[in-house]
Amino acid sequence: MPKPTKAIQAAARRARKFKADGKAKGAGTLVGWNRAAQLAKGENVSMSTVKRMYSYLARHEVDKKGKNFGNQSTPSKGYVMWLAWGGDAAFSWAKGLVEKEKKKG
C-alpha cells in the first residue's frame, strides 16, 4: 500500500493545526478530518483511498480560486480541507498512482 509523502503529511498536519487553533470552524466532514488524521500520521493508504483522494482533490481544485485560499491568518474552509486531504502534493501523487494503475490495465 502506498505511503503518503512527507509533503502530504505536512499539509494534513497544517490543516489539523488550523482546526486546533479554531481557524477551521465549519470546515469539512468527519470523513475529511479522519483522512487528515491518517495522512498526518503517515499511515499507508489503500489504492481505493488514493482514488478517493484524487477524486476529492480534482473536484475541489476550483476552491483555489476562492477568497482566502492560502491565507494563513483567516484560511478559507476550502483551503483548510485542501490541506486536510494532502494538498497539492497529494493531488499530484494520487494522480500519478491512479494513472499508473490505469496503464497496468
Secondary structure, DSSP 8 states (H G I E B T S, - for coil): -----HHHHHHHHHHHHHHHTT--TT---HHHHHHHHHHHTT----HHHHHHHHHHHHHHGGGGGSTTTT-SSS--HHHHHHHHTTHHHHHHHHHHHHHHHHHH-
